[in-house]
Amino acid sequence: MFDKSLVREGRSVWGLLLLTVVLGTGIALLAVAQAWFFSRVVAMVFLEGVGLKAVWGSLLMILGIIGLRAAFQWFSEICAHEAASHIRVSLRRRLMNHIVALGPLYARGERTGELITTVVDGIESLEDYFSKYLPQLVLATGIPLIILGFVFPLDWKSGLIFLLTGPLIPIFMILIGKLAEKKSLQQWQNLGWMSAHFLDVLQGLTTLKVFGRSKDQIRVIERVSDSFRKSTLSVLRIAFLSALMLEFLATISTAVVAVTIGLRLVNGTLSYSSGLFLLLLAPEFYTPLRTLGLNFHAGLSGLNAASRIFEILDLPLMYEKNRDDQNLRNQIHHQQDNNDFLGRSKDQVLASNYQISFQDIHLAYQTGESPALNGINLSINSGETIALVGPSGAGKTSIAQLLLRFVEPTTGKLLVNGALLSSISAEKWREQIAYVPQNPHLFAGSIAENILFARPSATLEDVVSAAQEASAHEFIMKLPNGYQTNLGEGGTRLSGGQAQRIALARAMLKDAPLFILDEATSNLDLESQYYVQEALKRLVKGRTTLIIAHRLDTVYHAGRILVLNHGQIVEEGNHEELMRVQGLYYGLVKEYRGELR
């Protein structure tokens, strides 16, 4: 039961895994030596009648071998678990980095609870695969062959019995392997579904209580939990049955060896010392195979988890990261200056003139579905404030997603100063952007820590200054612990307006030249909206600003308003110009003003 992807992961710690196998092999060789010395001592004392002094050295040797075997076993387990730990840490880091690189669009399409199960429990289940199953797979192949090398020269009949009965255990494992794999995979899937559904219930607890559906969801959780229970019991039944059969096969095989040795001892065709030596080796011959069988289900659990882990890791990214800074400097340049604006200081970036250009951009999130954007041509100049308005689904957020590098155009070109945006490292490009979404996420931690996400190197004075600019300082100071107040998971201790102002303070602290505001005032009360809009006036000064608006009174003073419909720009101009045209924008404004009444 090899998995090529997991074996490749093991290459990073091949030294520890190799040492684990070497120590395991050493344990087997010491077992052979122990059996030989023990058989010699018994023969000398009970058959030859020698005294204790004559066998004292052999007894000390046996005690030394027992101690050495214990030490080898201890070091072997340490090496195996150390190797497994390194792999788990490395794989979890890669998995998290890949999920982050895939971006929020991927995460939105997955069930969060199932992803959490994969990242946490899935990675943890690889512990037994690398620390127990994989080394034992090698030992179960090598140790029986080593023992046969000692048995055949001494007694070919016993060696033949070992050779014929030994493969029965792996053959049995192969026979139950498919059934066990199916049951184990079902167990893993049920665990993911249960975690995902339980998280859904927790996140939607308010809605469930309001609509009186909490008991229905409890019953659903009970059904999902019962499915997980049944699948777990199925796996355990197979595991217990296989363990019973492995013990039975090993015991019967050892008994056959013992009977044949006993008969030949009675007939005098085999010496007592040799017979006892062979009898002591029989359990050592079958032990690696039995241990492999016992670890088979642990390895299978890791294998099923790995299939989901590598399914995620094999998902292609929407862009290729450019790690060559020299190449980056050659690609991004001003029309009359070849210096890379991303490599300049923040003050230079804010003062520089650069242009973002959409050239016949088409975007479809899935192959075959209707495009979210259809032939967008747009130029954004440095320092310009542009508002995007239009009905729901018109493509406003899709333009922001393109600028944030969360998606790539299906066709067309997105350029920065004449260079393809896709040629720029996404991380470097996002350093130039401050983004405030409609529902900003606040992490469990203090207010100061949440604001510092934008610039971890900033001082507390910088944080306070940013909060003051975002009209957040006053309400923060009224909280029990001020800037050290813990917000709880998702910032649930704050109102929507307060959370929005914390997000604005985060954007202020980042002090980036490009600012994207995605309907940040659409769900706020009038007082919160006033504070947010006042903060926005300060934030947009000297910056290129893209405002995606639902409340149209927030865009009346924008330098340029783009009206989108069905993924196309259908109108363009300032507020007064568009109102005179009496087109789609005029209708949206009239509708919005009617809602306000």
C-alpha positions in Angstrom: 0.0 0.0 0.0 2.4 2.6 -1.3 1.3 6.1 -2.2 3.9 7.8 -4.5 3.0 11.3 -3.3 3.5 10.3 0.4 6.7 8.5 -0.5 8.0 11.7 -2.1 7.2 13.5 1.1 9.3 11.0 3.0 12.4 11.9 0.9 12.8 15.1 3.0 13.5 12.9 6.1 14.9 9.8 4.4 17.8 9.8 6.9 15.5 9.4 9.9 13.4 6.8 8.1 16.5 4.9 7.1 17.8 5.0 10.6 14.4 3.7 11.8 14.7 0.7 9.4 18.4 0.1 10.3 17.5 0.1 14.0 14.6 -2.3 13.4 16.9 -4.6 11.4 19.3 -4.4 14.3 16.6 -5.5 16.7 15.9 -8.5 14.5 19.6 -9.5 14.4 19.8 -9.1 18.2 16.8 -11.3 18.5 18.6 -14.0 16.5 21.7 -13.6 18.7 19.5 -13.8 21.9 17.8 -17.0 20.7 21.2 -18.6 19.9 22.7 -17.7 23.3 19.5 -18.8 25.1 19.4 -22.2 23.3 23.0 -22.8 24.1 22.6 -22.0 27.8 19.6 -24.3 28.1 21.4 -27.1 26.3 24.5 -26.7 28.4 22.7 -26.6 31.7 20.0 -29.3 31.2 21.7 -31.7 28.8 25.4 -31.3 29.4 25.1 -30.6 33.2 27.6 -27.7 33.3 27.6 -25.4 36.3 26.5 -21.7 36.5 30.1 -20.4 36.1 30.4 -22.0 32.7 27.3 -20.2 31.3 27.7 -16.9 33.3 29.2 -15.1 30.3 26.4 -16.2 28.1 23.8 -15.1 30.6 25.4 -11.7 30.8 25.4 -11.6 27.0 21.7 -12.3 27.0 21.0 -9.5 29.5 23.1 -7.1 27.4 21.2 -8.1 24.2 17.9 -7.5 26.0 19.0 -4.1 27.1 20.4 -3.3 23.7 17.1 -4.3 22.0 15.2 -2.1 24.3 17.5 0.9 23.5 17.2 0.2 19.8 13.4 0.0 20.1 13.4 3.4 21.9 15.6 5.1 19.5 13.7 3.6 16.5 10.4 5.0 17.8 12.0 8.4 18.5 13.4 8.6 14.9 10.1 7.4 13.4 8.0 10.0 15.3 10.5 12.7 14.6 10.4 12.0 10.9 6.6 11.9 10.9 6.5 15.2 12.8 8.7 16.9 10.3 6.6 15.7 7.4 3.3 16.8 9.1 4.6 20.2 9.8 6.0 20.7 6.3 2.8 19.3 4.6 0.5 21.4 6.8 2.5 24.5 5.9 2.4 23.7 2.2 -1.3 22.9 2.3 -2.1 26.2 4.1 0.1 28.1 1.7 -1.6 26.5 -1.2 -5.1 27.2 0.1 -4.1 30.8 0.7 -2.6 31.0 -2.8 -5.8 29.5 -4.3 -7.6 32.5 -2.8 -11.0 33.2 -1.3 -12.9 32.1 -4.4 -11.7 28.6 -3.9 -12.5 28.7 -0.2 -16.0 29.9 -0.8 -16.7 26.9 -3.0 -15.7 24.4 -0.3 -17.3 23.5 3.0 -15.2 25.2 5.7 -15.6 22.4 8.2 -14.4 19.8 5.7 -11.4 21.9 4.9 -10.6 22.2 8.6 -10.8 18.5 9.1 -8.4 17.9 6.2 -5.9 20.5 7.4 -6.0 19.3 11.1 -7.2 15.7 11.4 -6.1 14.7 7.9 -2.5 15.8 8.4 -2.5 14.3 11.9 -3.6 10.9 10.5 -0.3 10.8 8.5 1.6 10.3 11.8 1.0 6.5 12.0 1.6 6.1 8.2 5.1 7.5 8.4 6.0 6.4 12.0 4.6 2.9 11.9 3.3 1.7 8.6 5.9 2.8 6.2 9.0 1.6 8.2 7.2 -1.6 9.1 6.5 -2.3 5.4 10.2 -2.4 4.8 11.0 -4.4 7.9 8.2 -6.9 7.1 10.0 -7.6 3.8 13.6 -7.6 5.1 13.5 -9.2 8.6 11.8 -12.5 7.5 14.4 -12.9 4.8 17.2 -12.3 7.3 15.8 -14.9 9.6 15.5 -17.4 6.7 19.1 -16.8 6.0 19.9 -18.3 9.5 17.2 -21.0 9.4 17.8 -22.7 6.0 21.5 -23.6 6.7 20.5 -25.1 10.0 17.3 -26.9 9.0 15.9 -26.6 5.5 12.5 -28.2 6.5 11.8 -25.5 9.1 12.9 -22.9 6.6 10.5 -24.3 4.0 7.6 -24.1 6.5 8.5 -20.5 7.2 8.7 -19.7 3.5 5.3 -21.3 2.8 3.4 -19.9 5.8 5.0 -16.4 5.9 3.2 -15.1 2.7 -0.2 -16.1 4.1 -0.3 -12.9 6.2 0.3 -10.4 3.4 -2.0 -12.4 1.1 -4.7 -12.1 3.7 -4.0 -8.3 3.9 -4.4 -8.0 0.2 -7.7 -9.9 0.2 -9.2 -7.6 2.8 -7.4 -4.5 1.5 -10.1 -3.4 -1.0 -12.9 -3.8 1.5 -11.0 -2.1 4.2 -10.0 0.8 1.9 -13.6 1.4 0.9 -14.9 1.4 4.5 -12.0 3.6 5.7 -12.6 6.1 2.9 -16.3 6.2 3.8 -15.4 6.8 7.4 -13.1 9.7 6.4 -15.8 11.3 4.2 -18.4 11.0 7.0 -16.0 12.7 9.4 -15.6 15.6 6.9 -19.3 15.9 6.4 -20.0 15.8 10.1 -17.4 18.6 10.8 -18.7 20.7 8.0 -22.4 20.4 9.0 -21.6 21.1 12.7 -19.7 24.2 11.7 -22.6 25.3 9.5 -25.0 25.0 12.4 -22.7 26.9 14.8 -22.3 29.8 12.3 -26.0 29.9 11.5 -27.2 29.4 15.1 -29.0 32.8 15.1 -30.9 32.1 11.9 -31.9 28.6 13.1 -33.2 30.0 16.3 -35.1 32.8 14.7 -36.8 30.5 12.2 -37.4 27.8 14.7 -35.3 25.2 12.8 -32.7 24.4 15.4 -34.3 21.1 16.3 -34.4 20.0 12.6 -30.7 20.7 12.3 -30.0 18.8 15.5 -31.8 15.8 14.0 -29.6 16.2 10.8 -26.5 16.3 12.9 -27.7 13.1 14.7 -28.1 11.4 11.3 -24.7 12.5 10.1 -23.1 11.5 13.4 -24.8 8.1 13.3 -23.4 7.6 9.7 -20.0 8.4 11.1 -20.6 6.0 14.0 -21.6 3.2 11.7 -18.7 3.7 9.3 -16.3 3.7 12.3 -17.8 0.5 13.6 -17.4 -1.1 10.2 -13.8 -0.1 10.1 -13.2 -1.4 13.6 -15.0 -4.7 12.8 -12.6 -5.3 9.9 -9.7 -4.2 12.0 -10.6 -6.6 14.9 -11.4 -9.5 12.4 -8.1 -9.0 10.6 -6.2 -8.8 13.9 -7.8 -12.1 15.0 -7.0 -13.8 11.7 -3.4 -12.5 11.8 -2.9 -13.9 15.3 -4.5 -17.1 14.2 -2.3 -17.5 11.2 0.9 -16.7 13.1 -0.1 -19.0 16.0 -1.0 -21.9 13.7 2.2 -21.4 11.7 4.3 -21.4 14.8 2.5 -24.5 16.0 3.3 -26.3 12.8 7.0 -25.4 13.1 6.9 -26.6 16.8 5.3 -29.9 15.9 7.8 -30.7 13.2 10.7 -29.8 15.4 9.3 -31.9 18.3 8.9 -34.9 16.1 12.5 -34.7 14.8 13.7 -34.2 18.4 12.0 -37.4 19.4 13.4 -39.2 16.4 16.9 -37.8 17.2 17.2 -36.2 13.7 17.6 -32.7 15.2 19.7 -31.6 18.1 18.0 -30.1 21.1 20.0 -26.8 20.9 19.1 -26.4 17.2 15.5 -27.2 17.8 15.1 -24.7 20.6 16.9 -22.1 18.5 14.5 -22.6 15.6 11.5 -22.6 18.0 12.6 -19.3 19.5 13.0 -17.8 16.0 9.5 -18.7 14.9 7.8 -15.8 16.7 10.5 -13.4 15.6 9.9 -14.5 12.0 6.1 -13.7 12.1 6.2 -10.6 14.4 7.1 -8.1 11.6 4.3 -9.5 9.4 1.8 -9.4 12.3 2.9 -5.8 13.2 2.5 -4.8 9.6 -1.0 -6.2 9.6 -1.9 -4.3 12.8 -0.6 -1.1 11.3 -2.3 -1.7 8.0 -5.5 0.2 9.1 -3.6 3.1 10.5 -1.7 3.4 7.2 -5.0 3.1 5.3 -6.5 6.0 7.3 -3.5 8.1 6.4 -3.7 7.1 2.8 -7.4 8.2 2.5 -6.6 11.5 4.2 -3.6 12.0 1.8 -5.9 11.5 -1.3 -7.9 14.6 -0.2 -4.7 16.6 0.8 -3.0 16.0 -2.5 -6.3 16.7 -4.4 -6.0 20.2 -3.0 -2.3 20.5 -3.5 -2.7 19.5 -7.1 -5.2 22.2 -7.9 -3.5 24.7 -10.3 -3.0 28.3 -9.2 -4.5 31.1 -11.3 -1.1 32.7 -11.6 2.5 31.8 -11.5 4.6 33.6 -8.9 7.5 35.5 -10.2 10.3 35.2 -7.7 13.0 36.8 -9.8 13.2 40.3 -8.6 15.5 41.3 -11.4 13.1 40.1 -14.0 10.3 41.9 -12.1 12.3 45.2 -12.3 12.8 44.7 -16.1 9.1 44.1 -16.6 7.5 46.9 -14.7 8.6 50.3 -15.6 7.4 53.8 -16.3 7.2 55.0 -19.9 10.2 57.2 -19.5 11.8 55.5 -16.4 12.9 51.9 -16.2 13.0 51.8 -12.4 10.6 49.3 -10.8 7.9 51.3 -8.9 7.2 48.3 -6.7 10.8 48.5 -5.4 10.6 52.1 -4.4 9.9 53.5 -1.0 6.3 54.1 0.0 6.6 57.8 -0.5 8.0 57.3 -4.0 5.2 54.9 -4.9 2.5 57.4 -3.7 4.1 60.1 -5.8 4.7 58.0 -8.9 2.4 58.1 -11.9 1.3 54.6 -13.1 -1.6 53.5 -15.1 -3.8 50.3 -14.9 -5.4 49.3 -18.2 -8.1 46.7 -18.9 -8.0 45.7 -22.6 -10.9 43.7 -23.9 -11.2 41.8 -20.6 -13.5 38.8 -20.5 -14.0 36.7 -17.4 -15.9 33.5 -16.8 -15.5 31.8 -13.4 -16.3 28.4 -14.7 -15.9 26.9 -18.2 -19.2 27.1 -20.1 -21.0 29.5 -17.8 -22.0 33.0 -18.8 -19.2 35.5 -18.5 -19.1 37.8 -15.5 -17.2 40.4 -17.6 -17.7 40.8 -21.3 -15.3 43.1 -23.2 -14.2 45.5 -20.5 -12.0 48.4 -21.7 -10.9 50.7 -18.9 -7.9 52.9 -17.9 -7.3 53.9 -14.3 -4.9 56.7 -13.7 -2.8 57.3 -10.6 -4.7 59.4 -8.0 -8.0 59.0 -9.7 -11.3 58.1 -7.9 -13.5 55.8 -9.9 -16.9 54.5 -8.8 -18.5 51.3 -10.2 -22.3 51.1 -10.0 -24.9 48.8 -11.5 -27.4 46.2 -10.7 -26.5 43.1 -8.7 -24.5 40.7 -10.9 -23.4 43.4 -13.3 -19.7 42.6 -12.8 -18.6 45.3 -10.3 -17.0 42.9 -7.8 -15.4 40.9 -10.6 -13.3 43.9 -11.6 -12.1 44.2 -8.0 -11.3 40.4 -7.9 -9.1 40.9 -11.0 -7.3 43.8 -9.5 -6.7 41.8 -6.3 -5.3 38.9 -8.4 -7.9 36.5 -6.9 -8.9 35.6 -10.5 -7.2 35.9 -13.9 -8.9 37.1 -17.1 -10.3 34.4 -19.4 -9.2 36.5 -22.3 -7.8 40.0 -22.7 -5.0 41.9 -21.1 -4.7 43.6 -17.7 -1.7 45.9 -17.7 0.2 48.0 -15.2 2.4 50.6 -17.0 2.3 48.5 -20.1 3.3 45.2 -18.4 1.0 42.3 -17.8 -0.2 42.3 -14.2 0.1 38.5 -14.3 3.9 38.9 -14.7 4.1 40.5 -11.2 4.3 38.5 -8.0 0.8 38.6 -6.5 2.2 39.2 -3.1 4.2 42.2 -4.3 1.3 43.6 -6.1 -1.1 43.3 -3.1 1.4 45.3 -1.1 0.2 48.2 -3.2 -3.5 47.7 -2.4 -5.6 48.4 0.7 -9.0 46.6 0.5 -12.1 47.1 2.6 -14.8 44.6 1.7 -18.5 44.8 2.5 -18.1 42.4 5.4 -14.6 42.7 6.7 -13.2 39.8 8.7 -11.8 40.5 12.2 -9.7 37.8 13.8 -9.9 36.5 17.4 -7.5 38.8 19.2 -7.2 42.4 20.3 -8.2 45.5 18.3 -4.6 46.5 18.1 -3.6 43.1 16.7 -6.4 43.3 14.1 -5.3 46.7 12.9 -1.6 45.6 12.9 -2.4 43.0 10.3 -1.9 45.7 7.7 1.7 46.5 8.9 3.0 44.3 11.7 6.1 46.6 12.2 3.9 49.6 13.0 4.0 51.1 16.5 1.0 51.6 18.9 1.2 55.3 18.1 0.7 54.4 14.4 -2.2 52.2 15.3 -3.9 55.0 17.3 -3.3 57.5 14.5 -4.9 55.2 11.9 -7.9 54.6 14.2 -8.3 58.3 14.6 -8.2 58.8 10.9 -10.9 56.1 10.6 -13.2 57.7 13.2 -12.7 54.6 15.4 -10.5 55.9 18.2 -13.4 57.3 20.2 -15.5 54.1 20.5 -12.3 52.0 21.0 -11.4 54.0 24.1 -14.9 53.4 25.5 -14.3 49.6 25.4 -13.2 47.9 28.7 -9.5 47.4 27.6 -9.2 50.0 24.8 -7.0 48.8 22.0 -6.3 45.6 24.0 -9.9 44.6 24.0 -10.3 41.0 22.7 -12.8 41.0 19.8 -13.7 37.3 19.9 -14.0 35.1 16.8 -15.1 37.1 13.8 -15.2 40.4 15.8 -18.7 39.5 17.1 -18.4 41.9 20.0 -18.5 44.9 17.6 -21.4 46.3 15.6 -21.3 46.3 11.8 -20.3 50.0 11.7 -17.6 49.6 14.4 -16.1 46.5 12.5 -16.1 48.5 9.3 -14.2 51.4 11.0 -11.6 48.9 12.3 -11.2 47.6 8.8 -10.8 51.2 7.6 -8.1 51.8 10.3 -6.3 48.7 9.0 -6.4 50.2 5.5 -5.2 53.6 6.8 -2.3 51.9 8.5 -1.3 50.1 5.4 -1.0 53.4 3.6 -1.1 51.8 0.1 -1.4 53.8 -3.1 -4.4 51.8 -4.5 -7.5 51.6 -2.4 -10.5 49.3 -3.2 -13.8 49.8 -1.3 -16.3 47.1 -2.0 -19.8 48.3 -0.9 -18.5 49.0 2.6 -21.4 51.2 3.6 -24.3 49.2 2.2 -25.4 47.6 5.4 -24.7 50.4 7.9 -27.1 52.6 9.8 -27.0 56.3 9.1 -24.7 57.2 12.0 -22.2 54.5 11.1 -22.4 55.4 7.5 -21.6 59.1 8.4 -18.4 58.1 10.3 -17.3 55.7 7.6 -17.8 58.3 4.8 -15.9 60.9 6.8 -13.1 58.4 7.2 -13.2 57.6 3.5 -12.7 61.2 2.6 -9.4 61.2 4.4 -8.4 57.8 3.1 -8.8 58.5 -0.6 -6.6 61.6 -0.6 -3.6 61.1 -2.9 -4.6 57.5 -3.7 -6.0 55.7 -6.7 -9.5 54.7 -5.4 -12.0 52.2 -6.8 -15.4 52.4 -5.1 -18.0 49.7 -5.6 -21.2 51.3 -4.5 -24.7 50.2 -3.5 -25.6 53.4 -1.7 -25.3 55.7 -4.6 -25.0 58.9 -2.6 -21.4 57.7 -1.7 -20.3 58.1 -5.3 -21.8 61.5 -6.3 -18.5 63.2 -5.9 -16.4 60.6 -7.7 -14.3 61.9 -10.5 -15.6 59.2 -12.8 -18.5 56.8 -12.5 -18.7 53.6 -14.6 -22.1 52.0 -15.0 -22.0 48.3 -15.6 -24.7 46.0 -16.8 -24.4 42.3 -17.8 -20.6 42.5 -17.5 -20.2 45.5 -19.8 -19.5 49.2 -19.2 -22.7 50.8 -20.6 -22.3 54.4 -19.3 -19.4 56.6 -18.1 -19.1 60.1 -16.7 -19.5 62.1 -13.6 -22.8 62.3 -11.6 -24.1 65.4 -13.4 -23.3 64.1 -16.9 -24.9 60.7 -16.3 -28.0 62.3 -14.8 -28.5 64.4 -17.9 -28.3 61.3 -20.1 -31.2 59.8 -18.2 -30.0 56.3 -18.9 -29.4 53.3 -16.5 -27.6 55.4 -13.9 -30.4 57.9 -13.8 -32.9 55.0 -13.2 -30.7 53.6 -10.4 -30.5 57.0 -8.7 -34.2 57.5 -8.9 -34.8 54.1 -7.5 -32.3 54.6 -4.7 -33.8 58.0 -3.7 -37.3 56.4 -3.7 -36.0 53.7 -1.3 -34.7 56.5 1.0 -38.2 57.9 1.2 
